[in-house]
Amino acid sequence: MDKTTRAAREILDGEMERRQVKTARLRKARLEREASPAVEVVAPSTSKVRNKPPAKAIP
């Protein structure tokens, strides 16, 4: 193999290995999540309650 082909092959092999590792990690996390009981996640409210005086009635 010439140098260019070898370098390209090494780059592609490295990228493929990283994708396979990532896929395996995500698959494991998904299977663990599916195996555990469902937990409801409630996001904290971002709205702020203001203590404003009540509006005045218009006569």
Backbone torsions as a table, in degrees:
resi	resn	phi	psi	omega
1	MET	NA	144.2	176.2
2	ASP	-82.9	169.5	-173.4
3	LYS	-61.9	-39.8	-178.0
4	THR	-64.9	-45.4	179.6
5	THR	-63.9	-42.3	179.8
6	ARG	-63.3	-43.7	179.6
7	ALA	-63.8	-43.6	179.0
8	ALA	-63.3	-42.4	179.8
9	ARG	-62.1	-42.2	179.3
10	GLU	-63.8	-41.4	178.8
11	ILE	-63.7	-48.2	-178.9
12	LEU	-64.4	-39.8	178.4
13	ASP	-64.4	-39.5	178.1
14	GLY	-64.2	-43.0	178.6
15	GLU	-64.6	-41.1	179.9
16	MET	-64.3	-41.7	179.4
17	GLU	-64.2	-41.2	177.9
18	ARG	-63.3	-40.5	177.9
19	ARG	-63.4	-42.1	-179.9
20	GLN	-64.5	-40.3	178.2
21	VAL	-64.6	-43.9	179.9
22	LYS	-63.7	-44.5	179.7
23	THR	-61.5	-43.1	179.1
24	ALA	-63.9	-41.1	179.0
25	ARG	-64.5	-44.3	179.3
26	LEU	-66.8	-39.2	178.3
27	ARG	-62.7	-44.1	179.5
28	LYS	-61.9	-44.1	179.7
29	ALA	-63.3	-40.9	179.5
30	ARG	-65.0	-43.8	179.8
31	LEU	-64.4	-39.2	177.6
32	GLU	-65.9	-40.2	179.5
33	ARG	-65.7	-40.5	179.5
34	GLU	-70.1	-29.3	-178.0
35	ALA	-78.6	-26.9	-178.1
36	SER	-84.1	155.5	178.5
37	PRO	-64.3	150.7	-177.7
38	ALA	-66.7	133.5	177.8
39	VAL	-120.0	124.7	-179.7
40	GLU	-80.7	127.6	179.3
41	VAL	-104.6	124.2	179.4
42	VAL	-112.9	121.8	-179.5
43	ALA	-77.4	141.7	178.0
44	PRO	-65.9	147.7	-180.0
45	SER	-71.6	136.2	179.3
46	THR	-99.0	-7.9	179.2
47	SER	-78.2	145.6	-179.2
48	LYS	-107.9	135.8	178.5
49	VAL	-89.0	125.4	179.0
50	ARG	-102.5	141.0	176.9
51	ASN	-92.0	81.4	179.6
52	LYS	-98.4	145.6	175.7
53	PRO	-67.2	153.0	179.9
54	PRO	-63.1	151.3	-179.6
55	ALA	-66.3	146.7	179.8
56	LYS	-79.3	141.4	178.6
57	ALA	-76.2	140.4	178.2
58	ILE	-88.6	123.2	-178.5
59	PRO	-72.1	NA	NA
